[in-house]
Amino acid sequence: MAKTPNPEEQPHLTAHERAAQMLPERSGPLTDIRIIDLTQAIAGPWSTMMLADLGADVIKVEAPRGDLQRPMAPYTLDDEARAYGGSFSTYNRNKRGIVLDLNADEDRATFLRLIETADALIENMRAGVMDGLGLSYETLRRRNPKLVYGAIRGFGDPRTGESPYAQWPAYDVIAQAHGGLVSMNGSGPDERVQVGPFLGDIYPGTVGALAFLAAVHHAKRTGQGQFVDVAMTDSIMAIAEQGVMRYSYMGRGDTPPSGNSNDFAVPFDVFETKDGAVAIASPTDNHWRALAPIIGVPELATDERTARLRNRVKNRELIDSALAEWVAARTNAEVMEALGGQVPVGVVNKPGDLFTDQHVTSRDMLVAVDQPSGRPIVQVNTPMRFTETKTGVYRRAPALGEHDDEIRSEL
């Protein structure tokens, strides 16, 4: 017989009891907008999740087999329904779900009726898939001239710029690599690594949400819908723009990884403490004049070698060694107490540390979300806050086809 976990030994089992609660109903600045969500995996669902967090009525349309992300772990041990795993749960919260087989005439007709009620359709299939189903942008705009058709693809859509890779599939690591981010990330010139979180999906999804919303605003103002194209690779180029800037200004075709340090600011790094690590940044001369006396080197505040930013960059070892020695003799809490409010400083939190962080708790940045079965799980709440139109999580992700009858009845 399996041993029942002790919550005192595994505090994650009761973390939902200390997290913020879900909102009672859909709210936010976008409650007048309906989005038809034909996305899968991460980039597309993340984009529509952002719009749903802002109050949009997002209807997730899935094939009978369901989103490929549905079965992916993790699951809680007491989840008997296994309706979906952790990733799907997060990226598809605040959405309603309907199952439609777009190869079937009857379901395709239902889909077209949904399109007539929508402000936007968002999909992240390979270029040409929807065209092959007879549901191209050109077809759908005839049914709804105000429709915003949003697409997130690895290398974009030919409608806005023909790429030789337009038909190629892409995932997070492909976008990170091709967009230049992998070559700039790592602990040093000999180590080039992808960013751990799915930045190649999440940033294009975020860019997409902004672009789609801008087009919806235009359509509401003018009555004119349009096709909106966001390429994952293009989005990563935008977030890694520093490399392009350096090449344009300095002819540096390679911007090798520099670890936690910064080529243009000192001190600007991560330093080991007695019980962890902290990030400290003092890029301005004022910050450095405040920091130097605290760490016991007041003379470096006025020393010609370190008084000005340009000279601090040239003599970074002198500063970094003094700061590293001071930090190493103290705990995270002691460093935060000494520097907080005077010099930019932050603890290097591990994910588990966020559950007890005072900032996270005071901002309700962790929210308990119900599941089809088993204990509630905890998700990161929306970082977008408004004084008049409250945003947040009000609905868990849908089981496959959970809202079929409800959505059909509205048609």
C-alpha positions in Angstrom: 0.0 0.0 0.0 1.4 3.4 -1.0 2.4 5.7 1.8 0.3 8.8 2.1 2.5 11.9 1.6 3.0 14.1 4.6 2.2 17.7 3.7 4.8 18.9 6.2 7.5 17.0 4.4 6.1 18.0 1.0 4.8 21.5 1.3 3.9 21.7 -2.4 0.9 19.5 -1.6 -0.7 22.3 0.4 0.7 25.3 -1.5 -2.8 26.0 -3.0 -4.1 26.8 0.5 -1.7 29.8 0.7 -2.1 31.0 -2.9 -4.5 33.6 -4.1 -8.0 32.3 -5.1 -9.5 32.4 -8.6 -11.7 35.3 -9.6 -15.5 34.5 -9.3 -16.2 35.4 -13.0 -14.7 36.6 -16.3 -13.5 40.2 -16.0 -11.0 42.5 -17.5 -10.7 45.2 -20.2 -11.4 42.7 -23.1 -14.7 41.2 -22.0 -16.3 42.5 -25.3 -14.0 40.5 -27.5 -14.4 36.9 -28.7 -11.4 34.9 -29.9 -11.6 31.6 -31.8 -8.5 29.6 -30.7 -7.2 27.0 -33.2 -3.8 26.8 -31.5 -1.7 23.9 -30.1 1.5 23.3 -28.2 2.8 26.5 -26.5 3.3 29.6 -28.7 -0.3 29.9 -29.8 -2.0 28.8 -26.6 0.2 31.2 -24.6 -0.9 34.1 -26.9 -4.6 33.3 -26.5 -4.1 32.7 -22.7 -2.9 36.2 -22.4 -6.0 37.5 -24.1 -8.2 35.3 -22.0 -6.5 36.6 -18.8 -7.5 40.0 -19.9 -11.1 39.0 -20.1 -11.6 37.9 -23.7 -14.1 35.1 -24.4 -11.6 32.6 -25.9 -13.2 29.4 -27.4 -10.6 26.7 -27.9 -11.4 24.5 -30.9 -9.8 21.1 -30.8 -9.8 18.1 -33.2 -11.4 14.9 -31.7 -7.9 13.8 -30.7 -7.3 16.9 -28.7 -4.4 19.4 -28.4 -1.1 17.5 -28.6 -0.1 19.2 -25.3 -3.0 17.7 -23.4 -1.4 14.4 -22.3 2.0 15.8 -21.5 3.1 15.4 -17.8 3.2 16.4 -15.0 0.1 15.2 -13.3 -0.7 15.3 -9.6 -0.7 11.9 -7.9 -4.4 12.2 -7.0 -5.6 13.2 -10.5 -7.8 10.3 -11.5 -9.4 12.0 -14.5 -6.1 12.8 -16.3 -7.9 15.3 -18.5 -4.7 17.1 -19.1 -1.2 17.7 -17.8 0.5 20.7 -16.2 1.5 22.6 -19.4 -2.0 22.4 -21.0 -3.5 23.4 -17.7 -1.5 26.6 -17.6 -1.6 27.7 -21.3 -5.3 27.0 -21.7 -6.8 28.5 -18.5 -9.7 30.9 -18.8 -10.9 29.3 -22.1 -14.0 27.3 -23.1 -13.5 24.2 -25.2 -15.4 22.7 -28.1 -14.5 19.7 -30.3 -14.8 20.1 -34.1 -13.6 17.9 -36.9 -12.8 20.5 -39.6 -12.7 17.7 -42.2 -16.4 17.0 -41.5 -19.0 19.1 -43.3 -21.3 19.6 -40.3 -18.5 20.6 -37.9 -17.0 22.9 -40.6 -20.3 24.6 -40.8 -20.4 25.1 -37.1 -16.9 26.5 -37.2 -18.0 29.0 -39.9 -20.9 30.1 -37.7 -18.5 30.7 -34.8 -16.3 32.8 -37.1 -19.3 35.0 -37.8 -19.5 35.8 -34.1 -15.8 36.4 -33.6 -13.4 39.3 -33.5 -10.4 37.2 -34.2 -9.2 33.7 -35.1 -5.7 32.7 -34.0 -3.9 29.6 -35.2 -0.3 28.3 -35.2 -0.4 25.6 -37.8 2.1 25.3 -40.7 1.5 27.7 -43.6 -1.2 26.4 -45.9 -2.9 23.9 -43.6 -6.0 26.0 -43.1 -6.0 26.8 -46.8 -6.1 23.1 -47.5 -9.2 22.7 -45.3 -11.0 25.4 -47.3 -10.8 27.8 -44.4 -8.2 30.2 -45.6 -8.1 33.8 -44.4 -9.5 34.9 -47.8 -12.5 32.5 -47.3 -13.2 33.5 -43.7 -13.0 37.2 -44.4 -15.9 36.8 -46.8 -18.0 35.4 -43.9 -16.8 38.1 -41.5 -15.1 41.2 -43.1 -14.1 42.5 -39.6 -12.3 39.3 -38.7 -8.7 39.5 -37.5 -6.9 36.4 -38.7 -3.8 35.8 -36.5 -1.1 33.3 -37.3 2.1 32.4 -35.3 4.5 30.3 -37.4 8.1 29.3 -37.1 9.2 31.4 -40.2 6.1 33.4 -40.9 3.4 33.3 -43.6 3.9 34.1 -47.3 1.1 36.7 -47.2 3.5 39.1 -45.4 6.9 38.0 -46.7 8.0 34.9 -48.5 10.6 32.9 -46.6 12.4 29.9 -48.1 11.6 28.2 -44.8 7.9 29.1 -44.7 6.8 25.5 -44.9 9.3 24.2 -42.3 8.0 23.2 -38.8 9.6 24.9 -35.8 9.7 24.6 -32.1 11.1 26.7 -29.3 14.8 25.7 -29.7 14.7 26.2 -33.5 13.4 29.8 -33.0 16.0 30.5 -30.3 18.8 29.2 -32.5 17.8 30.7 -35.8 16.9 34.1 -34.3 20.3 34.5 -32.8 19.6 34.0 -29.1 21.4 30.7 -28.6 24.7 32.1 -29.9 24.5 34.9 -27.3 23.4 32.9 -24.3 25.6 30.8 -21.9 28.4 31.2 -19.3 31.2 32.0 -21.8 32.4 32.0 -25.4 32.8 28.2 -25.5 29.2 27.5 -24.3 26.2 28.4 -26.3 22.9 27.2 -24.8 19.2 27.8 -25.3 17.3 29.7 -22.6 15.7 27.2 -20.1 12.1 28.5 -20.2 10.4 28.2 -23.5 11.3 31.7 -24.7 11.1 30.7 -28.3 7.4 30.0 -27.8 6.4 32.4 -25.1 7.9 35.6 -26.5 6.4 35.1 -30.0 3.1 34.4 -28.2 3.4 37.6 -26.3 4.2 39.6 -29.4 1.3 37.9 -31.1 -1.2 38.9 -28.3 -0.1 42.5 -28.7 -0.3 42.4 -32.5 -3.7 40.7 -32.6 -5.2 43.1 -30.1 -3.9 46.1 -32.1 -5.6 44.7 -35.2 -8.9 44.1 -33.3 -8.7 47.7 -32.2 -8.3 48.8 -35.8 -11.2 46.6 -36.9 -13.5 47.9 -34.3 -12.6 51.5 -35.3 -12.8 51.0 -39.1 -14.7 47.8 -39.7 -11.7 46.4 -41.6 -10.2 43.0 -40.6 -6.8 41.8 -41.7 -4.3 39.0 -41.6 -1.7 39.4 -38.8 1.5 37.4 -39.1 4.0 36.7 -36.3 7.1 34.6 -37.0 8.7 32.9 -34.0 12.2 33.5 -35.5 11.5 37.1 -36.1 10.3 37.6 -32.5 13.5 36.1 -31.2 15.5 38.4 -33.4 13.6 41.3 -31.8 14.4 40.2 -28.2 18.0 39.5 -29.1 18.4 42.8 -31.0 21.5 43.7 -29.0 23.6 41.6 -31.4 22.3 43.4 -34.5 23.0 46.7 -32.8 26.6 45.8 -32.0 27.2 44.6 -35.5 25.7 47.8 -37.0 27.7 50.1 -34.7 30.9 48.1 -34.2 31.2 45.5 -36.9 31.0 42.7 -34.3 29.5 39.8 -36.2 29.6 37.6 -33.1 28.3 38.6 -29.6 29.6 35.7 -27.5 27.9 34.8 -24.2 29.2 36.7 -21.2 27.5 34.7 -18.5 25.9 36.9 -15.8 28.0 40.0 -16.5 27.4 42.9 -18.7 29.8 44.3 -21.3 28.6 47.9 -20.8 28.0 48.2 -17.0 30.0 47.3 -13.8 29.0 46.1 -11.3 26.2 44.2 -13.0 26.4 40.5 -12.1 25.4 37.6 -9.9 27.4 37.0 -6.7 27.6 34.0 -4.4 26.5 34.5 -0.8 26.8 32.3 2.3 23.5 30.7 1.6 22.7 31.3 -2.1 23.3 34.1 -4.6 22.2 37.7 -5.3 22.1 39.9 -8.4 23.5 43.4 -7.9 23.4 46.1 -10.5 24.9 49.6 -10.2 25.2 50.9 -13.7 24.9 54.6 -12.8 27.6 56.7 -11.1 25.1 57.6 -8.4 24.4 53.9 -7.6 28.1 53.2 -7.5 28.8 56.1 -5.1 26.1 54.6 -2.8 27.4 51.0 -3.1 31.2 51.6 -2.6 31.0 52.8 1.1 28.6 50.0 2.0 30.9 47.3 0.8 33.9 48.9 2.6 35.7 50.5 -0.4 34.6 54.2 -0.2 37.8 55.3 -1.9 36.7 53.5 -5.1 33.7 55.9 -5.4 36.1 58.7 -6.3 39.1 56.8 -7.7 39.8 57.8 -11.3 39.8 54.1 -12.3 36.3 53.5 -11.0 34.4 56.8 -10.5 32.9 56.8 -14.0 31.1 54.0 -15.8 33.5 53.9 -18.8 36.4 53.4 -16.4 34.6 50.9 -14.3 34.1 48.8 -17.4 37.8 48.9 -18.1 38.7 48.0 -14.5 35.8 45.6 -13.7 38.1 43.0 -11.9 38.9 45.5 -9.2 35.3 46.2 -8.5 33.9 42.6 -9.0 36.6 41.1 -6.6 35.8 43.7 -3.9 32.1 43.1 -4.2 32.4 39.3 -4.4 34.4 39.3 -1.2 31.9 41.4 0.6 28.9 39.4 -0.6 30.5 36.0 0.2 30.8 36.9 3.9 27.0 37.5 4.2 23.7 35.7 3.7 21.1 36.6 1.2 19.0 38.3 3.9 22.0 40.3 5.1 22.8 41.6 1.6 19.2 42.5 0.9 19.0 44.4 4.2 22.2 46.3 3.6 21.5 47.2 -0.1 17.7 47.3 -0.4 16.3 50.6 -1.4 19.7 52.1 -2.1 21.3 49.9 -4.8 19.4 47.6 -7.2 19.5 44.1 -5.7 17.6 40.9 -5.9 17.8 37.3 -4.5 18.5 34.5 -7.1 15.2 32.7 -6.3 14.7 29.1 -7.2 11.1 28.2 -8.3 10.3 26.8 -4.8 11.5 30.0 -3.2 8.9 32.0 -4.9 6.2 30.4 -2.8 7.5 32.2 0.3 8.8 35.4 -1.3 7.2 38.5 0.3 6.9 40.3 -3.0 5.2 37.3 -4.7 2.8 36.9 -1.8 1.9 40.6 -1.5 1.2 40.8 -5.3 -0.9 37.6 -5.4 1.4 36.3 -8.2 0.6 32.7 -7.4 -3.0 31.5 -7.8 -4.7 28.3 -6.8 -6.5 26.8 -9.8 -9.1 24.0 -9.7 -8.6 20.8 -11.7 -11.1 18.3 -13.1 -10.0 15.9 -10.3 -7.5 16.0 -7.5 -6.1 18.8 -5.5 -5.9 22.4 -6.9 -2.6 23.3 -8.5 -0.7 26.6 -8.3 0.0 28.7 -11.4 1.7 32.0 -12.0 -1.0 34.7 -12.0 -1.2 37.3 -14.8 1.4 40.1 -14.4 -1.1 42.6 -16.0 -3.0 44.6 -13.4 -5.6 47.3 -13.8 -7.3 49.5 -11.2 -10.8 49.4 -12.8 -11.0 46.1 -14.8 -9.6 43.3 -12.6 -7.8 40.5 -14.4 -6.7 37.0 -13.4 -7.7 33.4 -13.5 -11.4 32.6 -13.2 -11.7 29.3 -15.1 -9.5 26.2 -15.2 -8.5 24.7 -18.6 -11.4 22.8 -20.3 -11.6 19.1 -20.5 -11.8 17.9 -24.1 -15.1 19.2 -25.5 -16.3 20.3 -22.1 -18.3 23.3 -23.4 -19.7 21.7 -26.6 -23.3 22.1 -25.7 -22.9 25.5 -24.1 -21.2 27.0 -27.2 -23.5 25.3 -29.7 -26.5 26.6 -27.9 -25.2 30.2 -28.2 -25.2 29.8 -32.0 
